Amino acid sequence: MKKGIKVLILCFAAMLAVIISACGKVEPIELSTPVLIKVNDSTISWEAVEHAVAYDVEVNNVVSRQTTTEYQVSTSGTYVIKVKAIAELDSDYKDSVWSDGLTLVYVEVPKLSAPVIEKTSYASIKWTKVEGAKGYRVYVNGEAQTPDLAANATAFNILYLGFGIHKLQVQALPSDATQFNPSNLSNEISLELIDPLTFEDRLSLTVSGSEQIEVGKSVTYTITINDKHNADTSFLVKESTWKIIEGEDFATVDNMGKVTALEPGEVVIRVVHKVYPFLFDEITIVIVEAEE
């Protein structure tokens, strides 16, 4: 008898615990339903829902998840769009119900042709005018420059920018936005403005020309200024001092690098840049008898 009473007491206690647990459980709060707003023919948006961590977007019965509060279509078509607010797992909230459907009918507007840019100097580019463009937007290292350029401006230079490498692209802007979208970005061209303070570390001068001259003939030698990072050095003047440091009796040289052979022998010429004297080079020339 006592055993039966004990079993009844245990059963009662278990039932009581279940009842208390059920009474203490809080029903999750349903998140507010997003209210969709048509921004334009290709875009919808909605206000952020408090406590939502993401949004499910159903487009023509296909669902995807995102954290932003805007959705945009990119190809022509008719789209029925619904949105649901998503709650954090194991929180005091649960997902909202689906919003009402909003229909977008989008007709894709073609893009203008992209400009094709080409380098015109160490610091400038140009491009051919794009039909239908009211102007151009230049991007330097991915950032748009302001203001935009007018339709008749088809060149750009970087001289006002700081030293360094500048990657340039150009976008054509439509004169009639209802007929055309802005073009894709053009091809990319990199230009560099070298800091003069780094010239000595980066630049070198090379003299080029024949290693041999016949007596009575003249040869003009050239100099090249090179950058170890292969930057364009065409902006640097090449004016230099030419001097024979060995074999003065065998040849002469003028300030344009023209060497005239006088007698057989060996001549060493040193060339020093007038502005940057750390740039210099030497060349050895053999003077030989003229062939009969």
Rosetta blueprint (number, residue, H / E / L):
1 M L
2 K H
3 K H
4 G H
5 I H
6 K H
7 V H
8 L H
9 I H
10 L H
11 C H
12 F H
13 A H
14 A H
15 M H
16 L H
17 A H
18 V H
19 I H
20 I H
21 S H
22 A H
23 C H
24 G H
25 K L
26 V L
27 E L
28 P L
29 I E
30 E E
31 L L
32 S L
33 T L
34 P L
35 V L
36 L L
37 I E
38 K E
39 V E
40 N E
41 D L
42 S L
43 T E
44 I E
45 S E
46 W L
47 E L
48 A L
49 V L
50 E L
51 H L
52 A E
53 V E
54 A E
55 Y E
56 D E
57 V E
58 E E
59 V E
60 N L
61 N L
62 V E
63 V E
64 S E
65 R E
66 Q E
67 T L
68 T L
69 T L
70 E E
71 Y E
72 Q E
73 V L
74 S L
75 T L
76 S L
77 G E
78 T E
79 Y E
80 V E
81 I E
82 K E
83 V E
84 K E
85 A E
86 I E
87 A E
88 E L
89 L L
90 D L
91 S L
92 D L
93 Y E
94 K E
95 D L
96 S L
97 V L
98 W L
99 S L
100 D L
101 G L
102 L E
103 T E
104 L E
105 V E
106 Y E
107 V L
108 E L
109 V L
110 P L
111 K E
112 L L
113 S L
114 A L
115 P L
116 V L
117 I E
118 E E
119 K E
120 T E
121 S E
122 Y L
123 A L
124 S E
125 I E
126 K E
127 W E
128 T L
129 K L
130 V L
131 E L
132 G L
133 A E
134 K E
135 G E
136 Y E
137 R E
138 V E
139 Y E
140 V E
141 N L
142 G L
143 E E
144 A E
145 Q L
146 T L
147 P L
148 D L
149 L E
150 A E
151 A L
152 N L
153 A L
154 T L
155 A E
156 F E
157 N E
158 I L
159 L L
160 Y L
161 L L
162 G L
163 F L
164 G E
165 I E
166 H E
167 K E
168 L E
169 Q E
170 V E
171 Q E
172 A E
173 L E
174 P E
175 S L
176 D L
177 A L
178 T L
179 Q L
180 F L
181 N E
182 P L
183 S L
184 N L
185 L L
186 S L
187 N L
188 E L
189 I E
190 S E
191 L E
192 E E
193 L E
194 I L
195 D L
196 P H
197 L H
198 T H
199 F H
200 E H
201 D H
202 R H
203 L E
204 S E
205 L E
206 T E
207 V E
208 S E
209 G L
210 S L
211 E L
212 Q E
213 I E
214 E E
215 V L
216 G L
217 K L
218 S E
219 V E
220 T E
221 Y L
222 T E
223 I E
224 T E
225 I E
226 N E
227 D E
228 K L
229 H L
230 N L
231 A L
232 D L
233 T L
234 S L
235 F L
236 L L
237 V L
238 K L
239 E L
240 S E
241 T E
242 W E
243 K E
244 I E
245 I E
246 E E
247 G L
248 E L
249 D L
250 F L
251 A E
252 T E
253 V E
254 D L
255 N L
256 M L
257 G L
258 K E
259 V E
260 T E
261 A E
262 L L
263 E L
264 P L
265 G E
266 E E
267 V E
268 V E
269 I E
270 R E
271 V E
272 V E
273 H E
274 K L
275 V L
276 Y L
277 P L
278 F L
279 L L
280 F E
281 D E
282 E E
283 I E
284 T E
285 I E
286 V E
287 I E
288 V E
289 E L
290 A L
291 E L
292 E L
